[in-house]
Amino acid sequence: MPLGSDESIFSNPDSLEPDFVPKLLPFRENEQKEIALALEPLLSGISGRNLFIYGKTGIGKSHAVLRVLEDFSEQGLICVFVNCWVNSDSQAILAEIARKLAVIGEPNIQRIKSKLNVPCALAFDEIDHAKDLDFLYALSEEIKVKSIIAISNKREFLASLDDRIRSRLMLKQIEFRDYKEDEMAAILAERRKYAFYEETWHKDAIALLEEKTIEKKDIRFGLALMKHAGLNAEREASRVVFRKHVALALDKVH
């Protein structure tokens, strides 16, 4: 029986979006523990460790940091996460911090400082895309009780830091290793359970999805491929995602 116009094979399509953070991050428990230990002193009113987190694209760096920050936010810690690709210069980055802190008036460092007179964690994703690092110097100087987390795909970014910033931050490095093939397959399987109703994926479609994701070594690629394959199936009113739907989706996902 074809899929009805008011029916869907997706149970939770939002779980395939790039900004969706699952409650469980399999195979990143050790990295999350390291991040949490670095922030723990903040709960006692003492500055935590500053971190430089690096690893390839699509291996869980941002999600791991977001999950830890969410846990600490629930304990009352002020946590701010900024994407430096979206907000790429110091003015834009400070404006985004100010927005998240509900700062009234011009988003300058002094107004931000007035909001951050308590312990806080500040995370900067894709920091290698920042056009300048004046914001980092200002925050390291002006905010007293804090942890700063810099996230990058490029290990060499740390070496490019100005000596005055590097010496102030003393960043501890945490490397996110590549996922193993069986780990990538397990992550995709778990996300299918989030996103689709049961028995909506044919085994051959799963095999191709896993093959192409492992080939790219990028979970985000795999999730996008999964989403578009599901949409292809629905366009054909199919209740099952078949291999052809994944193959067709490959033309849209790069």
C-alpha positions as CSV (number, residue, x, y, z in Angstrom):
1,M,0.0,0.0,0.0
2,P,1.5,3.4,-1.0
3,L,2.2,6.0,1.6
4,G,-0.8,8.3,2.1
5,S,-0.5,12.1,1.5
6,D,-1.0,12.7,5.3
7,E,1.5,10.0,6.3
8,S,5.2,10.0,6.9
9,I,8.0,7.5,7.4
10,F,9.7,10.2,9.6
11,S,9.0,10.0,13.3
12,N,11.3,12.9,14.2
13,P,12.9,14.6,11.2
14,D,14.4,17.3,13.3
15,S,16.8,14.7,14.7
16,L,18.6,14.7,11.4
17,E,19.3,18.5,11.4
18,P,22.9,19.6,12.0
19,D,22.1,21.4,15.2
20,F,20.3,18.5,16.8
21,V,22.1,17.3,19.9
22,P,21.2,13.7,21.0
23,K,21.0,13.0,24.7
24,L,23.5,10.2,24.2
25,L,26.8,10.7,22.3
26,P,28.1,7.2,21.9
27,F,31.9,6.7,21.7
28,R,32.6,10.2,23.1
29,E,32.2,9.4,26.8
30,N,35.9,9.9,27.5
31,E,36.1,13.2,25.7
32,Q,33.0,14.5,27.5
33,K,34.4,13.5,30.8
34,E,37.6,15.4,30.1
35,I,35.6,18.5,29.2
36,A,33.5,18.2,32.3
37,L,36.5,17.8,34.5
38,A,37.9,21.0,33.1
39,L,34.8,23.0,33.9
40,E,34.1,21.4,37.3
41,P,36.0,24.1,39.4
42,L,33.6,26.7,38.1
43,L,30.9,25.3,40.2
44,S,33.0,26.1,43.3
45,G,33.7,29.7,42.1
46,I,37.1,28.9,40.7
47,S,38.4,29.3,37.2
48,G,38.4,26.0,35.2
49,R,40.8,24.9,32.6
50,N,40.8,26.4,29.1
51,L,40.6,23.9,26.3
52,F,41.5,23.5,22.7
53,I,39.4,20.8,21.1
54,Y,40.4,19.6,17.6
55,G,39.6,16.8,15.2
56,K,38.2,16.3,11.7
57,T,34.8,17.5,10.5
58,G,31.7,15.5,11.6
59,I,33.2,13.5,14.5
60,G,31.2,15.0,17.4
61,K,33.3,17.9,18.8
62,S,30.6,20.5,18.8
63,H,27.9,18.1,20.0
64,A,30.1,16.8,22.9
65,V,30.8,20.4,24.1
66,L,27.1,21.4,23.8
67,R,26.0,18.3,25.8
68,V,28.5,19.1,28.6
69,L,27.5,22.8,28.6
70,E,23.8,21.8,28.8
71,D,24.6,19.7,31.8
72,F,26.5,22.5,33.5
73,S,23.7,25.0,32.6
74,E,21.3,22.8,34.5
75,Q,23.5,23.2,37.5
76,G,23.3,27.0,37.3
77,L,26.5,27.8,35.4
78,I,26.4,30.5,32.7
79,C,27.4,28.9,29.4
80,V,27.7,30.6,26.0
81,F,28.3,28.8,22.7
82,V,29.2,30.9,19.6
83,N,29.9,29.7,16.1
84,C,32.7,31.7,14.6
85,W,31.9,30.8,11.1
86,V,28.5,32.4,11.4
87,N,29.9,35.3,13.5
88,S,33.3,35.8,12.1
89,D,34.8,39.0,13.4
90,S,35.3,40.2,17.0
91,Q,32.4,42.7,16.9
92,A,30.0,40.0,15.6
93,I,31.2,37.5,18.2
94,L,30.9,39.9,21.1
95,A,27.4,40.9,19.8
96,E,26.4,37.3,19.8
97,I,27.6,36.8,23.3
98,A,25.7,39.9,24.4
99,R,22.6,38.7,22.7
100,K,22.7,35.4,24.5
101,L,23.3,37.2,27.8
102,A,20.5,39.6,27.1
103,V,22.8,42.6,27.4
104,I,21.0,45.9,27.0
105,G,22.7,48.6,24.9
106,E,25.8,48.5,22.8
107,P,27.4,45.0,22.9
108,N,30.9,46.0,24.2
109,I,33.2,44.1,26.5
110,Q,32.4,46.2,29.5
111,R,28.6,45.4,29.3
112,I,29.4,41.8,28.7
113,K,31.8,41.8,31.7
114,S,29.0,43.2,33.9
115,K,26.9,40.1,33.0
116,L,29.8,37.7,33.5
117,N,30.8,38.7,37.0
118,V,30.0,35.2,38.0
119,P,31.7,31.9,36.9
120,C,31.1,31.1,33.2
121,A,32.0,28.8,30.3
122,L,32.5,30.3,26.9
123,A,32.8,28.0,23.8
124,F,33.9,29.1,20.4
125,D,33.2,26.7,17.6
126,E,35.0,26.8,14.2
127,I,37.4,29.3,15.8
128,D,39.8,29.1,12.9
129,H,37.2,30.9,10.8
130,A,37.3,34.0,13.1
131,K,38.8,36.9,11.1
132,D,40.5,38.3,14.2
133,L,41.0,37.2,17.8
134,D,40.7,40.5,19.6
135,F,37.6,39.1,21.3
136,L,39.6,36.3,22.7
137,Y,42.2,38.6,24.2
138,A,39.5,40.9,25.6
139,L,37.7,38.0,27.3
140,S,40.9,36.4,28.7
141,E,41.8,39.8,30.2
142,E,38.4,41.0,31.4
143,I,36.5,37.9,32.5
144,K,38.0,36.6,35.8
145,V,36.3,33.3,36.7
146,K,35.9,31.3,33.5
147,S,36.8,28.5,31.2
148,I,37.3,29.2,27.5
149,I,36.8,26.4,25.0
150,A,38.2,26.8,21.4
151,I,37.0,24.2,18.9
152,S,38.6,23.7,15.5
153,N,39.1,21.1,12.7
154,K,42.7,22.2,12.4
155,R,45.3,21.2,15.0
156,E,47.7,23.8,13.6
157,F,45.4,26.6,14.7
158,L,46.9,26.5,18.1
159,A,50.4,27.2,16.8
160,S,49.0,30.2,14.9
161,L,47.8,31.9,18.1
162,D,49.4,35.1,19.2
163,D,51.9,34.6,22.1
164,R,50.0,37.0,24.3
165,I,46.8,35.0,23.9
166,R,48.4,31.6,24.1
167,S,50.3,32.5,27.3
168,R,47.1,33.9,29.0
169,L,44.9,30.9,28.1
170,M,47.3,28.0,28.5
171,L,44.9,25.8,26.5
172,K,44.8,22.1,27.3
173,Q,44.5,20.1,24.1
174,I,41.8,17.4,23.6
175,E,41.9,15.4,20.4
176,F,38.8,13.8,19.0
177,R,40.0,10.7,17.2
178,D,38.2,9.5,14.0
179,Y,35.3,7.1,14.5
180,K,35.9,3.5,13.7
181,E,33.8,2.0,11.0
182,D,31.6,-0.1,13.4
183,E,31.2,3.0,15.6
184,M,29.9,5.0,12.6
185,A,27.5,2.3,11.7
186,A,26.2,2.2,15.3
187,I,25.7,6.0,15.4
188,L,23.8,5.9,12.1
189,A,21.6,3.1,13.4
190,E,20.8,5.0,16.6
191,R,19.9,8.1,14.7
192,R,17.6,6.1,12.4
193,K,15.7,5.1,15.5
194,Y,15.3,8.8,16.5
195,A,14.3,9.9,13.0
196,F,12.2,7.1,11.4
197,Y,9.5,4.7,12.3
198,E,10.4,1.1,12.6
199,E,10.9,-1.1,9.5
200,T,11.1,1.8,7.1
201,W,14.7,1.1,5.9
202,H,15.6,-1.8,3.7
203,K,18.9,-3.6,4.6
204,D,20.4,-2.7,1.2
205,A,19.7,1.0,1.8
206,I,21.3,0.8,5.2
207,A,24.4,-0.9,3.7
208,L,24.8,1.8,1.1
209,L,24.3,4.6,3.7
210,E,26.9,3.1,5.9
211,E,29.3,2.5,3.0
212,K,29.2,6.1,1.8
213,T,29.4,7.6,5.3
214,I,32.4,5.5,6.2
215,E,33.9,6.5,2.9
216,K,33.5,10.2,3.8
217,K,34.4,9.6,7.4
218,D,31.8,12.3,8.3
219,I,28.7,11.5,10.4
220,R,27.1,14.8,9.3
221,F,27.3,13.7,5.7
222,G,25.7,10.4,6.7
223,L,22.8,12.2,8.5
224,A,22.2,14.5,5.5
225,L,22.2,11.4,3.2
226,M,19.8,9.7,5.5
227,K,17.4,12.7,5.5
228,H,17.4,13.1,1.7
229,A,17.0,9.3,1.1
230,G,13.9,9.4,3.3
231,L,12.5,12.4,1.4
232,N,13.1,10.6,-1.9
233,A,11.2,7.6,-0.6
234,E,8.3,9.8,0.5
235,R,8.2,11.5,-2.9
236,E,7.5,8.1,-4.4
237,A,4.9,7.4,-1.7
238,S,7.1,4.5,-0.5
239,R,6.8,3.2,3.0
240,V,10.4,1.9,2.9
241,V,13.7,3.6,2.0
242,F,15.3,1.4,-0.6
243,R,18.9,1.5,-2.0
244,K,17.8,3.5,-5.0
245,H,16.6,6.3,-2.7
246,V,20.0,6.5,-1.1
247,A,21.8,6.4,-4.4
248,L,19.6,9.3,-5.7
249,A,20.3,11.3,-2.6
250,L,24.1,11.1,-3.3
251,D,23.6,13.7,-6.0
252,K,22.3,16.2,-3.4
253,V,24.7,15.6,-0.6
254,H,28.4,16.4,-0.9
